[in-house]
Amino acid sequence: MNRLRRPGVCPHDLEDPAGGVGPWEGRAVLALWTAAALLAGWRAGRRRDA
């Protein structure tokens, strides 16, 4: 972790800009995880109430 704290080295400079997800893809991934969590909670609630 100390190598990230050197002066003149930004942690964002160490990332590969071409190899990650962009902002819209990141939001889509977030939406999918949120939908999966809500669906799992809904199913658990239905099973518990039954």
Distance bins in CASP14 RR format, pairs under 12 A and 6 or more apart:
PFRMAT RR
TARGET T0000
AUTHOR 0000-0000-0000
RMODE 2
METHOD distances of the structure
MODEL  1
1 11 0 0 0 0 1 0 0 0 0 0 0
2 9 0 0 0 0 0 1 0 0 0 0 0
3 9 1 0 0 1 0 0 0 0 0 0 0
3 11 0 0 0 0 1 0 0 0 0 0 0
3 13 0 0 0 0 0 1 0 0 0 0 0
3 14 0 0 0 0 1 0 0 0 0 0 0
4 10 0 0 0 0 1 0 0 0 0 0 0
4 11 1 0 1 0 0 0 0 0 0 0 0
4 12 0 0 0 0 0 1 0 0 0 0 0
4 13 0 0 0 0 1 0 0 0 0 0 0
4 14 1 0 0 1 0 0 0 0 0 0 0
4 15 0 0 0 0 0 1 0 0 0 0 0
5 11 0 0 0 0 1 0 0 0 0 0 0
6 13 0 0 0 0 0 1 0 0 0 0 0
6 14 0 0 0 0 0 1 0 0 0 0 0
8 14 0 0 0 0 0 1 0 0 0 0 0
15 21 0 0 0 0 0 1 0 0 0 0 0
15 22 0 0 0 0 0 1 0 0 0 0 0
19 25 0 0 0 0 0 1 0 0 0 0 0
20 26 0 0 0 0 1 0 0 0 0 0 0
20 29 0 0 0 0 0 1 0 0 0 0 0
21 27 0 0 0 0 1 0 0 0 0 0 0
21 28 0 0 0 0 1 0 0 0 0 0 0
21 29 1 0 0 1 0 0 0 0 0 0 0
21 30 0 0 0 0 0 1 0 0 0 0 0
21 32 0 0 0 0 0 1 0 0 0 0 0
22 28 0 0 0 0 1 0 0 0 0 0 0
22 29 0 0 0 0 1 0 0 0 0 0 0
22 30 0 0 0 0 0 1 0 0 0 0 0
23 29 0 0 0 0 0 1 0 0 0 0 0
23 30 0 0 0 0 0 1 0 0 0 0 0
24 30 0 0 0 0 0 1 0 0 0 0 0
24 31 0 0 0 0 0 1 0 0 0 0 0
25 31 0 0 0 0 0 1 0 0 0 0 0
25 32 0 0 0 0 0 1 0 0 0 0 0
26 32 0 0 0 0 1 0 0 0 0 0 0
26 33 0 0 0 0 1 0 0 0 0 0 0
26 34 0 0 0 0 0 1 0 0 0 0 0
27 33 0 0 0 0 0 1 0 0 0 0 0
27 34 0 0 0 0 0 1 0 0 0 0 0
28 34 0 0 0 0 0 1 0 0 0 0 0
28 35 0 0 0 0 0 1 0 0 0 0 0
29 35 0 0 0 0 0 1 0 0 0 0 0
29 36 0 0 0 0 0 1 0 0 0 0 0
30 36 0 0 0 0 0 1 0 0 0 0 0
30 37 0 0 0 0 0 1 0 0 0 0 0
31 37 0 0 0 0 0 1 0 0 0 0 0
31 38 0 0 0 0 0 1 0 0 0 0 0
32 38 0 0 0 0 0 1 0 0 0 0 0
32 39 0 0 0 0 0 1 0 0 0 0 0
33 39 0 0 0 0 0 1 0 0 0 0 0
33 40 0 0 0 0 0 1 0 0 0 0 0
34 40 0 0 0 0 0 1 0 0 0 0 0
34 41 0 0 0 0 0 1 0 0 0 0 0
35 41 0 0 0 0 0 1 0 0 0 0 0
35 42 0 0 0 0 0 1 0 0 0 0 0
36 42 0 0 0 0 0 1 0 0 0 0 0
36 43 0 0 0 0 0 1 0 0 0 0 0
37 43 0 0 0 0 0 1 0 0 0 0 0
37 44 0 0 0 0 0 1 0 0 0 0 0
38 44 0 0 0 0 0 1 0 0 0 0 0
38 45 0 0 0 0 0 1 0 0 0 0 0
39 45 0 0 0 0 0 1 0 0 0 0 0
39 46 0 0 0 0 0 1 0 0 0 0 0
40 46 0 0 0 0 0 1 0 0 0 0 0
40 47 0 0 0 0 0 1 0 0 0 0 0
41 47 0 0 0 0 1 0 0 0 0 0 0
41 48 0 0 0 0 1 0 0 0 0 0 0
41 49 0 0 0 0 0 1 0 0 0 0 0
42 48 0 0 0 0 0 1 0 0 0 0 0
42 49 0 0 0 0 0 1 0 0 0 0 0
43 49 0 0 0 0 0 1 0 0 0 0 0
43 50 0 0 0 0 0 1 0 0 0 0 0
44 50 0 0 0 0 0 1 0 0 0 0 0
END
